[in-house]
Amino acid sequence: MHVLITGGAGYIGRICSELLVSAGVNVIALDNLSEGHRGAVPPQALFYEADFGNPVALDEIFRRHRIDAVIHFAGEALVEKSMKDPSPFYETWAYFPRNSCLTLEPAPSALTMRSR
């Protein structure tokens, strides 16, 4: 199984990556390093330094790897900043993930949505 972790060099992305790697999952970490740290990515994970909103970078990742799942941790999480300028937060948490899902379209089995 191949899992793409956006924000893979951040605090939560690192913890998730470590857990997945320890479970035998192939992790592909994506981070633009604006707030993350390259050293936080487990050495067993593949790392791409790119922005989640960069469709060229995403296309390259999806072309090179059969991605079975995407876990999205990329983005800023500062409430005060989001209240002053919500546009970048909308892009990070709504617009870019939607486009990423469209990238998965050629392989519909790669994206499974479940509700309870």
Long-range contacts (C-beta under 8 A, 24 or more apart in sequence): 1-25, 1-26, 1-68, 1-69, 2-26, 2-27, 2-28, 2-65, 2-66, 2-67, 2-68, 3-27, 3-28, 3-67, 3-68, 3-69, 3-70, 3-71, 4-28, 4-30, 4-61, 4-65, 4-67, 4-69, 4-70, 4-71, 5-29, 5-30, 5-45, 5-70, 5-71, 5-73, 6-30, 6-31, 6-52, 6-70, 6-71, 6-72, 6-73, 6-74, 6-100, 7-31, 7-36, 7-52, 7-72, 7-73, 7-74, 7-75, 8-36, 8-41, 8-45, 8-47, 8-73, 9-33, 9-36, 9-37, 9-38, 9-40, 9-41, 9-47, 10-35, 10-36, 10-40, 10-73, 10-74, 11-40, 12-73, 13-40, 13-73, 13-74, 14-40, 14-41, 14-42, 16-71, 16-73, 17-41, 17-42, 17-45, 18-42, 21-45, 26-65, 28-61, 28-65, 28-67, 30-57, 30-61, 30-74, 31-74, 32-74, 35-76, 52-92, 52-96, 52-100, 53-91, 53-92, 53-95, 53-96, 53-99, 55-99, 55-103, 58-99, 58-100, 58-103, 59-103, 62-103, 62-104, 66-107, 66-110, 67-104, 67-110, 68-110, 69-110, 70-97, 70-100, 70-101, 70-104, 70-111, 72-97, 72-100
